Every structure is written in C-alpha cells, then in structure tokens.
C-alpha cells in the first residue's frame, strides 16, 4: 500500500512540474495619447478632428475648462508637426 501511495505522489509531483510556462497572451498595442490645448484661453466643450497624413480621427472627449483635449493617435504623438487639428462645437442630438 505504501508503494502505491509513494508512486502516486511521485507521479503527481512530476506532472505538476511539467506545467506549461509558455505565455501565449495576445497583447494589444497601446495607443499614445497627446494633450492639446485649444487656444490661449479656456475653450470648453469642443471636439478636435485631427489629420496626420492619411489618418484622420475625432477625439472621444471634449475640451475641458482649460481648453485641453486628449488626442489618441500614435501618428499624432510621433509627428505632431505633420498633423493638423480643427476644433468645433459638436452637433446636438
């Protein structure tokens, strides 16, 4: 009886040590965020539409009380000098 129990414990330890250490997680690359100020003054409640070469997008948030809005775009973060931003009041629904 002791031999069967000992054999089972040894087999269990060996199998537990054979666990996979391979990490096959798929990670989504993070988009860089860049904060933009609308004008010199505080412009509140505007959305920004940006164009960087072929990439065009609109911000998901509006400018805050200080005139800041966050643009989520890798192209905008990497080469902001080659991008343009147009601020507008969003249409009411």
N, CA, C and O atoms as CSV, one atom per row, in Angstrom:
chain,resi,resn,atom,element,x,y,z
A,1,UNK,N,N,0.811,-1.185,0.000
A,1,UNK,CA,C,0.000,0.000,0.000
A,1,UNK,C,C,0.859,1.256,0.000
A,1,UNK,O,O,0.549,2.219,-0.701
A,2,UNK,N,N,1.942,1.255,0.784
A,2,UNK,CA,C,2.808,2.414,0.851
A,2,UNK,C,C,3.494,2.670,-0.482
A,2,UNK,O,O,3.736,3.823,-0.839
A,3,UNK,N,N,3.811,1.612,-1.223
A,3,UNK,CA,C,4.485,1.754,-2.515
A,3,UNK,C,C,3.546,2.421,-3.517
A,3,UNK,O,O,3.986,3.263,-4.300
A,4,UNK,N,N,2.260,2.062,-3.508
A,4,UNK,CA,C,1.295,2.668,-4.421
A,4,UNK,C,C,1.113,4.159,-4.083
A,4,UNK,O,O,1.061,5.004,-4.977
A,5,UNK,N,N,1.021,4.458,-2.811
A,5,UNK,CA,C,0.854,5.844,-2.387
A,5,UNK,C,C,2.083,6.673,-2.751
A,5,UNK,O,O,1.967,7.790,-3.256
A,6,UNK,N,N,3.258,6.113,-2.488
A,6,UNK,CA,C,4.501,6.805,-2.823
A,6,UNK,C,C,4.628,7.005,-4.331
A,6,UNK,O,O,5.064,8.066,-4.778
A,7,UNK,N,N,4.252,5.998,-5.120
A,7,UNK,CA,C,4.299,6.102,-6.583
A,7,UNK,C,C,3.343,7.185,-7.082
A,7,UNK,O,O,3.680,7.936,-7.997
A,8,UNK,N,N,2.167,7.269,-6.491
A,8,UNK,CA,C,1.184,8.275,-6.882
A,8,UNK,C,C,1.685,9.679,-6.559
A,8,UNK,O,O,1.521,10.595,-7.366
A,9,UNK,N,N,2.290,9.857,-5.396
A,9,UNK,CA,C,2.815,11.163,-5.008
A,9,UNK,C,C,3.942,11.593,-5.941
A,9,UNK,O,O,3.986,12.745,-6.374
A,10,UNK,N,N,4.844,10.682,-6.248
A,10,UNK,CA,C,5.964,10.998,-7.143
A,10,UNK,C,C,5.449,11.351,-8.537
A,10,UNK,O,O,5.915,12.317,-9.142
A,11,UNK,N,N,4.493,10.578,-9.050
A,11,UNK,CA,C,3.925,10.858,-10.374
A,11,UNK,C,C,3.230,12.226,-10.369
A,11,UNK,O,O,3.328,12.978,-11.338
A,12,UNK,N,N,2.528,12.543,-9.273
A,12,UNK,CA,C,1.856,13.834,-9.173
A,12,UNK,C,C,2.824,14.995,-9.172
A,12,UNK,O,O,2.572,16.018,-9.808
A,13,UNK,N,N,3.938,14.843,-8.457
A,13,UNK,CA,C,4.958,15.892,-8.409
A,13,UNK,C,C,5.583,16.084,-9.778
A,13,UNK,O,O,5.807,17.216,-10.208
A,14,UNK,N,N,5.863,14.995,-10.462
A,14,UNK,CA,C,6.466,15.081,-11.798
A,14,UNK,C,C,5.507,15.753,-12.770
A,14,UNK,O,O,5.929,16.600,-13.557
A,15,UNK,N,N,4.225,15.397,-12.733
A,15,UNK,CA,C,3.246,16.009,-13.634
A,15,UNK,C,C,3.029,17.484,-13.302
A,15,UNK,O,O,2.831,18.301,-14.200
A,16,UNK,N,N,3.065,17.816,-12.044
A,16,UNK,CA,C,2.905,19.220,-11.656
A,16,UNK,C,C,4.078,20.048,-12.160
A,16,UNK,O,O,3.906,21.222,-12.485
A,17,UNK,N,N,5.242,19.471,-12.228
A,17,UNK,CA,C,6.426,20.167,-12.726
A,17,UNK,C,C,6.436,20.309,-14.231
A,17,UNK,O,O,7.245,21.061,-14.774
A,18,UNK,N,N,5.551,19.600,-14.920
A,18,UNK,CA,C,5.501,19.657,-16.379
A,18,UNK,C,C,4.502,20.692,-16.872
A,18,UNK,O,O,4.100,20.650,-18.034
A,19,UNK,N,N,4.101,21.607,-16.023
A,19,UNK,CA,C,3.151,22.642,-16.445
A,19,UNK,C,C,3.773,23.526,-17.516
A,19,UNK,O,O,4.993,23.673,-17.581
A,20,UNK,N,N,2.932,24.110,-18.348
A,20,UNK,CA,C,3.418,24.960,-19.429
A,20,UNK,C,C,3.840,26.313,-18.885
A,20,UNK,O,O,3.093,26.958,-18.150
A,21,UNK,N,N,5.039,26.738,-19.250
A,21,UNK,CA,C,5.487,28.072,-18.875
A,21,UNK,C,C,5.471,28.997,-20.088
A,21,UNK,O,O,6.056,30.080,-20.064
A,22,UNK,N,N,4.793,28.555,-21.154
A,22,UNK,CA,C,4.696,29.349,-22.369
A,22,UNK,C,C,3.601,30.391,-22.185
A,22,UNK,O,O,2.480,30.060,-21.799
A,23,UNK,N,N,3.924,31.628,-22.457
A,23,UNK,CA,C,2.958,32.712,-22.318
A,23,UNK,C,C,2.463,33.101,-23.707
A,23,UNK,O,O,3.147,33.819,-24.436
A,24,UNK,N,N,1.281,32.629,-24.069
A,24,UNK,CA,C,0.712,32.897,-25.383
A,24,UNK,C,C,-0.312,34.024,-25.341
A,24,UNK,O,O,-1.212,34.072,-26.179
A,25,UNK,N,N,-0.186,34.928,-24.378
A,25,UNK,CA,C,-1.128,36.034,-24.281
A,25,UNK,C,C,-0.966,36.959,-25.474
A,25,UNK,O,O,0.149,37.253,-25.906
A,26,UNK,N,N,-2.089,37.411,-25.995
A,26,UNK,CA,C,-2.079,38.373,-27.082
A,26,UNK,C,C,-2.274,39.745,-26.468
A,26,UNK,O,O,-3.282,40.001,-25.809
A,27,UNK,N,N,-1.315,40.620,-26.683
A,27,UNK,CA,C,-1.438,41.968,-26.132
A,27,UNK,C,C,-1.712,42.946,-27.263
A,27,UNK,O,O,-1.082,42.892,-28.319
A,28,UNK,N,N,-2.645,43.822,-27.027
A,28,UNK,CA,C,-2.994,44.845,-27.995
A,28,UNK,C,C,-2.071,46.038,-27.770
A,28,UNK,O,O,-1.951,46.521,-26.645
A,29,UNK,N,N,-1.418,46.516,-28.828
A,29,UNK,CA,C,-0.526,47.655,-28.631
A,29,UNK,C,C,-1.309,48.875,-28.144
A,29,UNK,O,O,-2.419,49.143,-28.604
A,30,UNK,N,N,-0.712,49.601,-27.211
A,30,UNK,CA,C,-1.382,50.770,-26.658
A,30,UNK,C,C,-1.203,51.964,-27.583
A,30,UNK,O,O,-0.140,52.166,-28.170
A,31,UNK,N,N,-2.263,52.744,-27.698
A,31,UNK,CA,C,-2.225,53.963,-28.494
A,31,UNK,C,C,-1.702,55.094,-27.627
A,31,UNK,O,O,-2.108,55.237,-26.474
A,32,UNK,N,N,-0.816,55.885,-28.171
A,32,UNK,CA,C,-0.252,57.001,-27.443
A,32,UNK,C,C,-1.272,58.131,-27.355
A,32,UNK,O,O,-2.014,58.377,-28.306
A,33,UNK,N,N,-1.309,58.815,-26.218
A,33,UNK,CA,C,-2.198,59.945,-26.004
A,33,UNK,C,C,-1.379,61.221,-25.923
A,33,UNK,O,O,-0.322,61.250,-25.293
A,34,UNK,N,N,-1.869,62.276,-26.563
A,34,UNK,CA,C,-1.215,63.571,-26.535
A,34,UNK,C,C,-2.247,64.619,-26.165
A,34,UNK,O,O,-3.327,64.668,-26.753
A,35,UNK,N,N,-1.918,65.461,-25.189
A,35,UNK,CA,C,-2.850,66.500,-24.782
A,35,UNK,C,C,-2.599,67.753,-25.613
A,35,UNK,O,O,-1.457,68.176,-25.793
A,36,UNK,N,N,-3.686,68.340,-26.117
A,36,UNK,CA,C,-3.621,69.508,-26.980
A,36,UNK,C,C,-4.413,70.624,-26.318
A,36,UNK,O,O,-5.477,70.374,-25.752
A,37,UNK,N,N,-3.905,71.863,-26.382
A,37,UNK,CA,C,-4.664,72.991,-25.857
A,37,UNK,C,C,-5.305,73.721,-27.019
A,37,UNK,O,O,-4.655,74.007,-28.024
A,38,UNK,N,N,-6.592,74.019,-26.871
A,38,UNK,CA,C,-7.380,74.583,-27.957
A,38,UNK,C,C,-6.850,75.945,-28.408
A,38,UNK,O,O,-6.451,76.091,-29.564
A,39,UNK,N,N,-6.838,76.922,-27.541
A,39,UNK,CA,C,-6.391,78.270,-27.863
A,39,UNK,C,C,-5.682,78.824,-26.646
A,39,UNK,O,O,-5.367,78.077,-25.719
A,40,UNK,N,N,-5.430,80.107,-26.634
A,40,UNK,CA,C,-4.804,80.714,-25.464
A,40,UNK,C,C,-5.756,80.695,-24.269
A,40,UNK,O,O,-5.317,80.514,-23.133
A,41,UNK,N,N,-7.013,80.876,-24.505
A,41,UNK,CA,C,-7.994,80.911,-23.425
A,41,UNK,C,C,-8.637,79.565,-23.211
A,41,UNK,O,O,-8.326,78.586,-23.889
A,42,UNK,N,N,-9.531,79.538,-22.263
A,42,UNK,CA,C,-10.228,78.288,-21.951
A,42,UNK,C,C,-11.434,78.130,-22.868
A,42,UNK,O,O,-12.418,78.860,-22.739
A,43,UNK,N,N,-11.359,77.190,-23.780
A,43,UNK,CA,C,-12.456,76.876,-24.680
A,43,UNK,C,C,-13.049,75.564,-24.185
A,43,UNK,O,O,-12.364,74.541,-24.196
A,44,UNK,N,N,-14.281,75.570,-23.761
A,44,UNK,CA,C,-14.896,74.396,-23.141
A,44,UNK,C,C,-15.918,73.756,-24.069
A,44,UNK,O,O,-16.696,74.462,-24.712
A,45,UNK,N,N,-15.928,72.431,-24.146
A,45,UNK,CA,C,-16.971,71.688,-24.851
A,45,UNK,C,C,-16.783,71.521,-26.338
A,45,UNK,O,O,-17.763,71.303,-27.049
A,46,UNK,N,N,-15.548,71.615,-26.847
A,46,UNK,CA,C,-15.306,71.431,-28.279
A,46,UNK,C,C,-14.636,70.075,-28.519
A,46,UNK,O,O,-13.925,69.563,-27.654
A,47,UNK,N,N,-14.868,69.505,-29.690
A,47,UNK,CA,C,-14.185,68.274,-30.083
A,47,UNK,C,C,-13.109,68.626,-31.104
A,47,UNK,O,O,-13.235,69.606,-31.839
A,48,UNK,N,N,-12.059,67.825,-31.146
A,48,UNK,CA,C,-10.953,68.045,-32.080
A,48,UNK,C,C,-10.968,66.969,-33.149
A,48,UNK,O,O,-11.076,65.780,-32.848
A,49,UNK,N,N,-10.860,67.388,-34.387
A,49,UNK,CA,C,-10.686,66.478,-35.511
A,49,UNK,C,C,-9.254,66.670,-35.993
A,49,UNK,O,O,-8.853,67.778,-36.349
A,50,UNK,N,N,-8.483,65.580,-36.003
A,50,UNK,CA,C,-7.075,65.680,-36.378
A,50,UNK,C,C,-6.823,64.929,-37.679
A,50,UNK,O,O,-7.503,63.951,-37.990
A,51,UNK,N,N,-5.836,65.401,-38.431
A,51,UNK,CA,C,-5.422,64.757,-39.673
A,51,UNK,C,C,-3.909,64.654,-39.652
A,51,UNK,O,O,-3.209,65.656,-39.506
A,52,UNK,N,N,-3.411,63.436,-39.798
A,52,UNK,CA,C,-1.972,63.168,-39.866
A,52,UNK,C,C,-1.723,62.325,-41.107
A,52,UNK,O,O,-1.797,61.097,-41.050
A,53,UNK,N,N,-1.432,62.972,-42.221
A,53,UNK,CA,C,-1.247,62.238,-43.473
A,53,UNK,C,C,-2.562,61.600,-43.894
A,53,UNK,O,O,-3.536,62.299,-44.173
A,54,UNK,N,N,-2.591,60.277,-43.938
A,54,UNK,CA,C,-3.794,59.545,-44.328
A,54,UNK,C,C,-4.726,59.264,-43.146
A,54,UNK,O,O,-5.887,58.902,-43.335
A,55,UNK,N,N,-4.212,59.432,-41.942
A,55,UNK,CA,C,-5.001,59.118,-40.741
A,55,UNK,C,C,-5.806,60.332,-40.306
A,55,UNK,O,O,-5.265,61.427,-40.149
A,56,UNK,N,N,-7.098,60.128,-40.114
A,56,UNK,CA,C,-7.992,61.172,-39.635
A,56,UNK,C,C,-8.823,60.602,-38.499
A,56,UNK,O,O,-9.227,59.440,-38.540
A,57,UNK,N,N,-9.078,61.421,-37.486
A,57,UNK,CA,C,-9.884,60.949,-36.369
A,57,UNK,C,C,-10.480,62.110,-35.597
A,57,UNK,O,O,-10.102,63.266,-35.789
A,58,UNK,N,N,-11.405,61.787,-34.732
A,58,UNK,CA,C,-12.047,62.774,-33.877
A,58,UNK,C,C,-11.895,62.325,-32.438
A,58,UNK,O,O,-12.005,61.136,-32.139
A,59,UNK,N,N,-11.643,63.272,-31.545
A,59,UNK,CA,C,-11.465,62.932,-30.137
A,59,UNK,C,C,-12.771,62.429,-29.548
A,59,UNK,O,O,-13.856,62.842,-29.956
A,60,UNK,N,N,-12.648,61.535,-28.589
A,60,UNK,CA,C,-13.821,60.984,-27.914
A,60,UNK,C,C,-14.301,61.907,-26.809
A,60,UNK,O,O,-15.458,61.842,-26.394
A,61,UNK,N,N,-13.406,62.768,-26.332
A,61,UNK,CA,C,-13.755,63.706,-25.266
A,61,UNK,C,C,-13.794,65.122,-25.819
A,61,UNK,O,O,-13.323,65.386,-26.925
A,62,UNK,N,N,-14.356,66.014,-25.043
A,62,UNK,CA,C,-14.423,67.425,-25.421
A,62,UNK,C,C,-13.374,68.189,-24.624
A,62,UNK,O,O,-12.839,67.684,-23.638
A,63,UNK,N,N,-13.088,69.412,-25.064
A,63,UNK,CA,C,-12.144,70.239,-24.328
A,63,UNK,C,C,-12.697,70.528,-22.938
A,63,UNK,O,O,-13.897,70.724,-22.746
A,64,UNK,N,N,-11.780,70.545,-21.979
A,64,UNK,CA,C,-12.190,70.810,-20.600
A,64,UNK,C,C,-12.221,72.314,-20.348
A,64,UNK,O,O,-12.074,73.100,-21.283
A,65,UNK,N,N,-12.409,72.716,-19.109
A,65,UNK,CA,C,-12.494,74.120,-18.747
A,65,UNK,C,C,-11.218,74.903,-18.980
A,65,UNK,O,O,-11.232,76.134,-18.936
A,66,UNK,N,N,-10.112,74.211,-19.227
A,66,UNK,CA,C,-8.838,74.883,-19.501
A,66,UNK,C,C,-8.486,74.853,-20.983
A,66,UNK,O,O,-7.420,75.327,-21.374
A,67,UNK,N,N,-9.365,74.303,-21.808
A,67,UNK,CA,C,-9.121,74.245,-23.248
A,67,UNK,C,C,-8.306,73.052,-23.690
A,67,UNK,O,O,-7.852,73.021,-24.834
A,68,UNK,N,N,-8.100,72.059,-22.826
A,68,UNK,CA,C,-7.304,70.877,-23.172
A,68,UNK,C,C,-8.200,69.744,-23.670
A,68,UNK,O,O,-9.316,69.559,-23.185
A,69,UNK,N,N,-7.700,69.004,-24.628
A,69,UNK,CA,C,-8.364,67.799,-25.113
A,69,UNK,C,C,-7.272,66.776,-25.418
A,69,UNK,O,O,-6.162,67.150,-25.797
A,70,UNK,N,N,-7.581,65.480,-25.253
A,70,UNK,CA,C,-6.597,64.423,-25.467
A,70,UNK,C,C,-6.838,63.737,-26.804
A,70,UNK,O,O,-7.936,63.253,-27.080
A,71,UNK,N,N,-5.794,63.703,-27.633
A,71,UNK,CA,C,-5.838,63.041,-28.934
A,71,UNK,C,C,-5.171,61.682,-28.782
A,71,UNK,O,O,-4.015,61.602,-28.368
A,72,UNK,N,N,-5.892,60.606,-29.115
A,72,UNK,CA,C,-5.352,59.249,-29.033
A,72,UNK,C,C,-4.938,58.791,-30.428
A,72,UNK,O,O,-5.754,58.276,-31.193
A,73,UNK,N,N,-3.661,58.985,-30.745
A,73,UNK,CA,C,-3.147,58.612,-32.062
A,73,UNK,C,C,-1.635,58.480,-31.982
A,73,UNK,O,O,-0.949,59.380,-31.497
A,74,UNK,N,N,-1.123,57.364,-32.457
A,74,UNK,CA,C,0.332,57.176,-32.493
A,74,UNK,C,C,0.985,58.141,-33.475
A,74,UNK,O,O,2.045,58.696,-33.185
A,75,UNK,N,N,0.363,58.346,-34.633
A,75,UNK,CA,C,0.928,59.250,-35.639
A,75,UNK,C,C,0.981,60.676,-35.099
A,75,UNK,O,O,1.957,61.390,-35.329
A,76,UNK,N,N,-0.049,61.091,-34.390
A,76,UNK,CA,C,-0.082,62.445,-33.816
A,76,UNK,C,C,0.977,62.596,-32.735
A,76,UNK,O,O,1.627,63.637,-32.642
A,77,UNK,N,N,1.154,61.566,-31.920
A,77,UNK,CA,C,2.150,61.624,-30.837
A,77,UNK,C,C,3.573,61.614,-31.385
A,77,UNK,O,O,4.450,62.285,-30.843
A,78,UNK,N,N,3.809,60.854,-32.461
A,78,UNK,CA,C,5.163,60.728,-33.008
A,78,UNK,C,C,5.576,61.914,-33.882
A,78,UNK,O,O,6.726,62.351,-33.826
A,79,UNK,N,N,4.650,62.437,-34.689
A,79,UNK,CA,C,4.977,63.535,-35.608
A,79,UNK,C,C,3.887,64.609,-35.565
A,79,UNK,O,O,3.176,64.797,-36.553
A,80,UNK,N,N,3.743,65.308,-34.451
A,80,UNK,CA,C,2.685,66.319,-34.356
A,80,UNK,C,C,2.883,67.487,-35.316
A,80,UNK,O,O,1.919,68.169,-35.662
A,81,UNK,N,N,4.127,67.730,-35.754
A,81,UNK,CA,C,4.392,68.824,-36.679
A,81,UNK,C,C,3.829,68.559,-38.068
A,81,UNK,O,O,3.716,69.484,-38.872
A,82,UNK,N,N,3.475,67.315,-38.363
A,82,UNK,CA,C,2.920,66.966,-39.663
A,82,UNK,C,C,1.411,66.745,-39.597
A,82,UNK,O,O,0.820,66.182,-40.518
A,83,UNK,N,N,0.797,67.188,-38.510
A,83,UNK,CA,C,-0.632,66.982,-38.304
A,83,UNK,C,C,-1.349,68.323,-38.185
A,83,UNK,O,O,-0.740,69.344,-37.866
A,84,UNK,N,N,-2.630,68.298,-38.444
A,84,UNK,CA,C,-3.443,69.489,-38.245
A,84,UNK,C,C,-4.615,69.128,-37.338
A,84,UNK,O,O,-5.068,67.984,-37.302
A,85,UNK,N,N,-5.092,70.133,-36.606
A,85,UNK,CA,C,-6.201,69.938,-35.679
A,85,UNK,C,C,-7.241,71.021,-35.939
A,85,UNK,O,O,-6.911,72.202,-36.039
A,86,UNK,N,N,-8.490,70.610,-36.046
A,86,UNK,CA,C,-9.598,71.544,-36.198
A,86,UNK,C,C,-10.537,71.315,-35.040
A,86,UNK,O,O,-10.983,70.191,-34.808
A,87,UNK,N,N,-10.847,72.387,-34.301
A,87,UNK,CA,C,-11.751,72.310,-33.171
A,87,UNK,C,C,-13.121,72.829,-33.580
A,87,UNK,O,O,-13.234,73.846,-34.263
A,88,UNK,N,N,-14.156,72.121,-33.156
A,88,UNK,CA,C,-15.506,72.562,-33.500
A,88,UNK,C,C,-16.466,72.197,-32.369
A,88,UNK,O,O,-16.199,71.317,-31.551
A,89,UNK,N,N,-17.574,72.895,-32.359
A,89,UNK,CA,C,-18.621,72.603,-31.382
A,89,UNK,C,C,-19.394,71.390,-31.897
A,89,UNK,O,O,-19.850,71.396,-33.041
A,90,UNK,N,N,-19.550,70.351,-31.078
A,90,UNK,CA,C,-20.256,69.157,-31.553
A,90,UNK,C,C,-21.726,69.459,-31.795
A,90,UNK,O,O,-22.316,70.326,-31.150
A,91,UNK,N,N,-22.301,68.727,-32.735
A,91,UNK,CA,C,-23.728,68.873,-33.055
A,91,UNK,C,C,-24.550,68.266,-31.925
A,91,UNK,O,O,-24.209,67.217,-31.378
A,92,UNK,N,N,-25.614,68.934,-31.596
A,92,UNK,CA,C,-26.510,68.402,-30.567
A,92,UNK,C,C,-27.436,67.391,-31.200
A,92,UNK,O,O,-27.868,67.536,-32.344
A,93,UNK,N,N,-27.730,66.363,-30.425
A,93,UNK,CA,C,-28.592,65.296,-30.963
A,93,UNK,C,C,-29.952,65.382,-30.392
A,93,UNK,O,O,-30.814,64.570,-30.726
